[in-house]
């Protein structure tokens, strides 16, 4: 039996100065799913994330967040209001406080308002808060770097830190844009393992161009082309699809190099 969706996008269309970046796109996510959005450059993948998080408003269509408290139409809601509901968005470039330690970054993320610096002046954090930070450091693999200035972390470690900061804000859905871009092979593998841990409690959507990464960690893939849904299914199903091969390679049936 199929689980009810946690998020549904219905016939979403986005236009910029007359150009339709997304055209009648449907997308449904289930709780605890690790979904990859793939497709050629300009397919509309990042624009779909922008729609879900409220950065971009569609000209038509509907986006519904099926939260624990009930279904909410978020199509026209402001970006910060959508974040408050439980949808977190991470962009490709890490956004961290480079001059602060790893632990201090997490402390700020835990505060109700990320602009409230009082969290850093607290002499004694509550036990529960400390335990949450310790658990997050363990999850993202930065326990040994907790006292290190964040600016000294490797590129991959900075990405993990920002993911940890987002998780402390307890989103139900996490949107990631090319999280492994610029990573080493080892960092890429560790990121995939991290995402598999995260989906034990949350839903994750990843826009990605690294097809080896997608093959290794995807359970379900959505392929977009020219702003539309082209194919959806397992990676094996996607790789066997003639239309997908034609879009990526300009020929049919040779799909080993898709991406």
N, C-alpha and C positions, 0 to 999 in steps of 0.2 A: 504494500500500500504506500502510495506517494505521500510524503510529509507535506503539510501546508507550507506555502511559501513564507519567507520572512520579508522578502522584498519583491515587488512586481512592477515592471515597467511595461506599459501598454501603448503601442503605436506612437512612440516618442519621436518627434521631429524637431530638429534644431537647425536654424538657419542663421547665417552670418552674411549680411548685405546681399541677401538673395541666394547665396550658396547654401545648399542643404548638406550640412556636415553629418547629420543623422536623419534617416528617412523611415518613419514608421517602424522603429525598432521595438521588439518585444524581448524582455529578459525577466526570468523568474529565478530567484535564489531560494534554496532550502536552508534551514538552520544547520549549522555545522558543516557547511560545504566549502571546499576550496575550489573556486571557479577561476579559470584562466580565460581572459579575453585576448584573442590573437587576431592577426590580420595584417595586411600590408600597411605601410605608412599612409596616413590619410584616410584610413578605414572608418574612423569615428570612435575608436576605442577609448581614448582619453576623454573625449567629449562626453561619452556615456558616464564616465566617473564624475565628470563635472556636473552633469545633470543630477545624479543621485545625491551628491553632497550639497547641491544648491548653488554652486558657483556659476552655473549657466542655467537659464530658464528655457524650457522648450516652447516652441510656438504652438505645439499641439501635443496631445497625448497625456498620459497620467502616470505618476509614480506613487506607489503606495507602500508604506512601511508597516508591516504587520508586527508591531511591537507587542511586548508582553501585556501592555495595558489595553491593547486593541489596535485596529487598523487605522492608520493616519495618512491622509492625503498630503504628501510633502512636495507636490509639484511646484507650488509657488512660494514655499516657505523660504525664509532667509537662511543663509549658510550656517550662521551660528546657532540658529534654532534647530536645524537638522542635526548638528553636532550634539546639542544638548539632549536630543531624543535618543542618541546612541549609534550614530553613523560617523565613523572617523575616517579622515582622508589623509593619506601620506603621499607627498609629491616625490619626484625622482631625486631631487637634491635634499640631503638631510638638513633639517632645521633644528639645530640644537644650540645650547649656550656654550660656545667653545671655551670661554674663560672660566667656566665652573667645572667642578668635578662631575664625574658620572653620577654619583649619588645625589649631588645637589640638583642636577637636571631632573632626576626622578622625583625629588622632593617638591620641586616647583610644579611638575606635572600632576602630582597628587592633590595640590591645593585646588580649591573650588575655582579660583580665578588665576590663570597662568601669569597674570601681571602682578600678583601679590607676592612680593619678595619677603614678606614677614616669615614665610615658612623657613627661610634660611637662618633667621635669627632666633628661632625657637631653641631653647636650651635642652629641652628633653621632649622628643617626639613620643606620642602614645605608642604603647607596645604593639597594638594592632597595625599601626601605620608602618612601624619598623619591620614587622614581619612581612607586610605586603611588599615593601621595597626589597627585602632580602629574597623573597620568592621571585620577584621580577628579575633581579640581578642573576639569579640562578637560571631562570628561563632563557634569558638572552645571552647567557654565557659571559657576563662581564663582572662576576663576583670579585675576581682578582684585580680588576681595574677600578673599583668603586671610588678610590681616592685620587684617581688620575684625572687631570684636566681633559675635558672632552675633546678639545682641539688636538690632542696628541693621539687620539685613537686612529686606527686605520679606517679607510673608507667603509669597509664592511661593518666594522664595530660601530661606527657612527650611525649607520642604517639600523643596526640592531637596537642601539640606544633610543633612537627616535620611535621605533616600534614599541619598545618598553614603555616609553613616556605615554604613548597613545593608549596602551593597554591599561595603564593605571587610571585612565579616565573612563574605563569600563564600557567601551562601545560594544554593541551587539553585532555590528557589521564593520569590517575594516577594509578600506579601499586602498590598494597599493599600486603605484605607477612605476613599472620597471625597477623593482627593488634590487635586482642583482646586477644592474648595469654598472660596469667598472669594477666588479668584484673579481677576486682570484677564484680559481676552481674550488679551492677549499672553502672559501667564504660562501660561494654559491651553494655548495652542498649543505653547509651548515644552515643557511637561510631557508632552504627547502625543508630541512628537518624542523626548524623553528616554526614554520608555517603549519606543518602537520601537527605540532603540539598546540598551536593557537586554536586550530579548528576543533579541538576537543570541546571548547566552550563557546566559540564564536564562528561567525561566517566571514570568509575572506574572499575578496575579489582581486585578482591580479591582472594588470595589463602587462604583457611581456613579449619580447622579441626573441629571447634566447630559447630556441626550440628544444635544445638538449635539456634545459631546466624544466620546460613544460612537460616533455616526455617522461622525465623522472618523477615528477610530483603531481601532475594533474590527474584528477579523478573525472572531471568533466570540463570540456572546452567549448567555448563559444567563438565561432569565427565570424568576423565582420568584414564586409567589403563594400566600399562606396556608401558607407553609412547605413547599410542594411545587414540583417542577419543572413549569413550565407549557409552555415552549417553548425549544428550543435550535437555533441555526443562525446564519447570517449576519444582519447587521442588516436587509438587504432581506427575508429570509425571515421574520424576526420581525415586521417592520412590516406584512407582508401577512397575518399571522395574525389571524383573526377573534377568537379568544379573548384575544389580547394587547390588541387594540383595545378589547374589551369591559371588560377588567380596568382599563385605564388611563382610558378615556373614558366607559364606561357605554353605548357604542353600537358598532355594527359597521362595519367597513370604512374608517372615516375614521382612518387611522393616522399621518398626517403629524405629528401633535402628540404621539405616544407619548412619555410621560415627563413 
